[in-house]
Amino acid sequence: MLLRIGNSAAKRFFSTIYAHSSGQGKSGVAVIRVSGPKSIDVLKRLTGLKKVPLPRTAILRKFSNPTTGCTIDKGLVLFFPAPKSFTGDDVVEFHIHGGKAVVAAMLSAIGQVQNCFPAEPGDFTRRAFLAGKMDLTEVEGLADLLSAETEAQRQQALLQMEGHLGQLYKKWAEQLARCMAHVEAFIDFSEDDNIEDGVLEAVDKQVKNLMKEIQGHLSDGRRGEILRSGVSVSIVGEPNVGKSSILNTLAQRPAAIVTSQAGTTRDVVQVSLDLGGYPVQLSDTAGLREANDEVEKEGIRRARVSAEKADLVLLVASAPEIYRDSLQNMGFDDSIKKYLRKCDLEINPKNCIIILNKNDLLENDPSDFTTDLNVVHTSCESREGMNQLLKVLQEKLSLLCGEPSKECPTITQARHRAHIENCSNYLQKFLLCMEENHDLVIAAEQLRQALRNLGLLTGKVSTEQLLDLVFSEFCIGK
Ligand code: GDP
């Protein structure tokens, strides 16, 4: 890999760093990690050992301050010799008791060994990246794994950390480099008649195939990104239909105030939930109606913004009112449409679940009414229909987020999307150059830019490096 690092970065890269690597606060066990050329020195000076222990084998030792000789703690020490360690350096791990003073005393003792410096945030992973142990998508996967709060987020992050996304982009980069090598060879050698026929046609076909694959990857409904950041679900509807009661039932706590007085909820009330492994940001909003009060007006404006921005809308209506309306006038679907008009809402039915609440007050049997709309009947009083609501919600969430363990890796960050869109735009320009018989040098430049964007994704592939790889196996002419 080509490395360009400044003096201070180089100093940090070749020095020895140490940090408390397990969680902060009191705990049974804390792990302190040391990485760099001085790791063995640290190990020997704190344990008194003359020889390093066998690689990756835990041994029980007393740890002492190298200056005063005072015992700090008793615990396990492990040695991971370079390059078979997380960072690629010599790494030592101390597993000590997780008390605040124990950790502080160990860190201070390690700091007394010459040329050992406290690590800055992300330093260990940066070393792993610079040592070629991980690409950028894997680094991002690791960061996501550390902050994953739900099962589906954990699965997605783990797959990314294991390199599933990076491998896909690497495969595309290699295909593209191959195409570029052929175009450049054609530019350099075609006049000597030293190159096979049909080279450009083959490249054109390969780029078209790659474009198709990239377009498919881009039109993923942003599943990976939604899963990573959490699904925003907005509860909207007229006042007093039971929106806050539904939020409280789903959150299993009284997060929003419930009263029989219309217009209680003014601001957006948000709760974070884990629904069947999917992360959800659930928002209760002000009831939609004509309001005169300035505060309520602002609440209603915020409710509309929340509904517009949401990945999924839960439209709540009062079941008795909807059924009364549909019996008296227009039928079920039209009375729902009328309700939407009354709320002045435009909602994509695909991203909406209609909740007919207060089912307990219904005189007719709701199964008498049929509809193609996504309708769930609930009662916050009797809890009737709540399991069905959870089931429908989870189905929607799984459509919105996908099932990371069962499908191809999806884009998980806006950064990925931007580079892939750039790559796709350059490929389109390349195909246009070919179609309109533009100068091949200009066409080749489009491929180079497309490739550069894939390289930026993983942070690992340089165009020159890939070309070397391809040219080494590429045979021009006979
Ligand atoms: P919001 O204004 O839409 O948020 O509605 P709330 O959740 O504050 O509820 C308004 C009133 O309706 C309260 O008195 C609730 O106790 C009552 N309520 C909510 N859900 C139900 C339900 O399913 N059945 C009945 N009978 N009353 C409900």
Boltz pocket constraint, residues with backbone or C-beta under 6 A from the ligand:
constraints:
  - pocket:
      binder: B
      contacts: [[A, 238], [A, 239], [A, 240], [A, 241], [A, 242], [A, 243], [A, 244], [A, 245], [A, 246], [A, 257], [A, 258], [A, 259], [A, 260], [A, 261], [A, 262], [A, 263], [A, 264], [A, 265], [A, 285], [A, 287], [A, 357], [A, 358], [A, 359], [A, 360], [A, 361], [A, 378], [A, 379], [A, 380], [A, 381], [A, 382]]
      max_distance: 6.0
